[in-house]
Amino acid sequence: MMIVAQRLEEPSVSKSDVGDAGAIAKLQHRRRDANLSLASIRLQQAQRARAPLSILKKEKHLGSA
């Protein structure tokens, strides 16, 4: 019986593969940023819901200046 050694070939990486990976990474980064922004907004809403009315009026007054 003859055994033939097979050379394991590394998959070649094309420019389009690298571009696709970069695009995927960019989209993942944007999604993470969006999730962090959404979490920040929800935290602010929760804090405002628990805040006394006088603080909310002061924030509104400062925001309209």
Residue pairs with C-beta under 8 A, 6 or more apart in sequence:
48 56
48 59
